[in-house]
Amino acid sequence: MYVVAIAWLYVVLIVSVTDHTIVGGVLTFIFWGLAPLALFLWIFGTPARRRSARRRTGTDETNTNDKAESGLDQ
């Protein structure tokens, strides 16, 4: 995931350097690079944040959904 983020920032940096004005280059880097990348990393980082929050609180989802012992003979 981080390789994609680094590659995207590299491409946007090259595009923003070739812009005609400094303001245009900065705005290109912010609106085509940083803002979409922050959104991408936030959305795709949600499962990792949930796992770390579960690990901190000590709850484990595998124990609550275990129905291995519930057979027809019970």
Secondary structure as GFF3:
##gff-version 3
##sequence-region A 1 74
A	DSSP	alpha_helix	2	17	.	.	.	ID=ss1
A	DSSP	alpha_helix	22	29	.	.	.	ID=ss2
A	DSSP	pi_helix	30	34	.	.	.	ID=ss3
A	DSSP	alpha_helix	35	44	.	.	.	ID=ss4
A	DSSP	alpha_helix	46	57	.	.	.	ID=ss5
A	DSSP	alpha_helix	61	64	.	.	.	ID=ss6
###
